[in-house]
Amino acid sequence: MIDLENKVVEVLKTIYDPEIPVDVFELGLIYEVSIDADKNVSIDMTLTSPNCPVAETMPKEVEDKVSAIEGVNSAKVNIVFDPPWDKDMMSEEAKLELGFL
């Protein structure tokens, strides 16, 4: 299961917020990745704001790309806004990329 989780994270790192040149994983938009015994992937994800212009398309892109991973049965994204996202949730790499460090 760890190997599959690593593959999911690798794919998440290929999905970028179109307004910020950093992937959704490094931005801290992915709160949790769960994989059940049947290899169904559930992802708790937030957006930079509830009015995010990609609120409709980005979660679908995440579901589609994760569903396409060999070994994944299905993928479901749950959009959550608790806790609300802020820049402190970004990885050190993302903060450096965006000039916050």
Sequence and secondary structure as in RCSB ss.txt:
>XXXX:A:sequence
MIDLENKVVEVLKTIYDPEIPVDVFELGLIYEVSIDADKNVSIDMTLTSPNCPVAETMPKEVEDKVSAIEGVNSA
KVNIVFDPPWDKDMMSEEAKLELGFL
>XXXX:A:secstr
 HHHHHHHHHHHTT B TTSSSBTTTTT EEEEEE TT EEEEEE  SSTT TTTTHHHHHHHHHHHTSTT  EE
EEEE  SS   GGGS HHHHHHTT  
